[in-house]
Amino acid sequence: QVHLQEAGPSLVKPSQTLSLTCTVSGDSITAQYYYWTWIRYSPEKGLEWMGAMHYTGTRYVNPSLESRTSISRDTSKNQFSLQLNNVTPEDTGLYYCTREERGMTPRIADWGQGLQVTISA
C-alpha cells in the first residue's frame, strides 16, 4: 500500500518561502505511469492543484502559481518537494501530496494526511 507523508513548517511568515517534502513509501516515484502532485485546500478556494512531478521527471506547475512554485524530487530518498516563494496569507491552507493517475478518468489514487500551513506574521 502506498503511503505519502508531508513534512514541513506549520507556520510561515509572509514573503518567506514555504518548503514541503513528501516522503513516499510502498511505491517508487519513478514508477509508471503516475504523477506525484501537490494539492492544497482552503475554505476560500477549495481544492487547488498546484503542480506535479511526472514519473519521468517532467515538472508541471499551475500557471497561476508558476512564478512562485517549484517542484523537485530526490529519487534516492523517494521524495518530492514543493517550494512556494513569497507567500501571502492567501496561501494558508491544508497541503497534500498525492499520487495521481491519468487516463480516461483521472483520479487521485492516494493522498497524504495533509499538512496545515498558516501564513501569518
C-alpha positions in Angstrom: 0.0 0.0 0.0 1.3 3.4 -0.9 1.8 5.9 1.9 2.6 9.6 1.5 3.7 11.8 4.3 4.0 15.6 4.1 6.6 17.3 6.1 7.4 21.0 6.6 6.6 24.0 8.7 3.1 24.7 10.1 3.7 28.5 10.2 5.5 30.7 7.7 5.7 34.4 7.6 4.5 36.5 4.7 7.1 37.0 2.0 9.1 34.0 3.1 9.4 30.6 1.3 7.3 27.6 2.1 9.2 24.3 1.6 7.4 21.0 1.9 8.6 17.5 1.3 6.6 14.4 0.6 8.1 11.1 1.5 6.7 8.1 -0.4 6.7 4.5 0.7 5.2 1.5 -1.0 6.0 2.6 -4.5 8.7 4.4 -6.4 8.2 7.9 -7.5 9.7 6.8 -10.8 7.1 4.0 -11.3 5.0 4.4 -14.4 2.6 6.0 -15.0 1.9 8.3 -12.1 2.1 11.9 -11.4 3.2 12.9 -7.9 1.3 16.1 -7.1 0.8 18.8 -4.6 -2.7 19.9 -3.9 -3.9 22.4 -1.3 -7.3 23.2 0.2 -8.7 26.3 1.7 -12.3 27.2 2.6 -12.0 30.2 0.3 -10.7 28.5 -2.8 -11.5 24.9 -2.2 -9.1 22.4 -3.7 -6.3 23.8 -5.9 -3.9 21.7 -7.9 -0.5 23.2 -7.5 1.9 21.1 -9.5 3.2 17.7 -10.3 6.2 15.6 -10.8 5.7 13.1 -13.6 7.3 9.8 -13.0 9.6 10.6 -15.9 10.9 13.7 -14.1 8.9 16.2 -16.1 7.6 19.0 -14.0 4.2 20.8 -14.2 3.0 23.8 -12.3 -0.3 25.5 -12.2 0.0 28.6 -14.4 -1.4 30.8 -11.6 1.4 29.7 -9.3 4.2 29.1 -11.7 6.1 32.3 -11.0 6.4 31.3 -7.3 6.3 27.5 -7.4 9.0 24.9 -7.9 8.6 21.1 -7.9 11.6 18.9 -7.3 12.4 15.3 -6.4 15.1 13.2 -4.9 14.8 9.7 -6.3 17.4 8.3 -3.9 15.1 9.2 -1.0 11.9 8.6 -2.8 10.8 12.1 -2.1 9.4 15.0 -4.0 9.1 18.6 -2.8 7.2 21.8 -3.2 8.7 25.2 -2.9 6.4 28.2 -2.8 8.1 31.6 -2.7 6.9 34.9 -1.5 3.9 33.5 0.4 0.9 35.6 1.5 -1.9 34.9 3.9 -3.9 33.6 1.0 -1.5 30.7 0.8 -2.8 29.5 4.1 -4.3 26.0 3.8 -4.1 22.3 4.0 -1.3 21.0 1.8 -1.5 17.5 0.4 0.9 15.4 -1.6 -0.8 12.9 -3.7 -0.3 10.2 -6.3 -2.4 10.9 -9.4 -3.4 8.5 -12.2 -4.1 9.9 -15.6 -6.2 8.2 -18.2 -9.7 8.1 -19.3 -10.7 9.0 -15.8 -8.0 10.9 -14.0 -8.1 10.4 -10.3 -6.1 10.9 -7.1 -5.1 7.4 -6.2 -3.5 8.2 -2.9 -3.4 11.2 -0.5 -1.1 12.1 2.2 -2.6 13.1 5.6 -2.3 16.8 4.8 -0.3 19.4 6.5 -1.8 22.6 7.7 0.2 25.6 6.8 -0.6 29.0 8.1 0.9 32.2 6.7 1.0 34.8 9.3 3.2 37.4 10.8 
